[in-house]
Amino acid sequence: HDEGAVVHDGSRASENPRDPVLHYHPTTRPGARLPHAWLERSGIRVSTLDLVDGLGFSLIVGHNDVQWAVAAREASARCGVLIDVHPIGGPDGWIDIDAAWRSVREVGDDGCVLVRPDRHVAWRSVGLAVDPTEALCRVLETVLHRE
């Protein structure tokens, strides 16, 4: 999980001595499988895992999503890859029903988690990048091995 189509953020893997195959530790650390959390919008309840359709990348953002949404559109056009943006929180976003996403997301309200089509985290930004579009483009180029 730690190698391949990921861009590391400098965080260290969990030092959990328990067998990671038998004891799952939810994390958004690049390379990890996206953690499950229940979300709801307009009476529809879905898992965070359901936000990823398996056809393109998904960018999960907080309620301060405007700049990341613009960056995703621009990076998608530049790199020729689909990036679906999913805000959690805010008036138009998914509702984090029991705060489970907040407890496992490991990024701030102005951060994001980029998820590959296979539901593994490709990259995350703890907060808003200085230039979100450039950050996303750079990450996509690395993940897609286009550098």
Buried (B, 14 or more C-beta within 10 A) or exposed (E): EEEEBBBEBEEEEEEEEEEEEEEEEBBBBBBBBBBBBBBEBEEEEBBBEBBBEEEBBBBBBBBBBEBBBEBBBBBBEBBEBEBBBBBBBBEEBBBBEEEBBBEBBBBEBBBBBBBBBEBBBBBBBBEBBEEBBBBBBBBBBBBBEEE
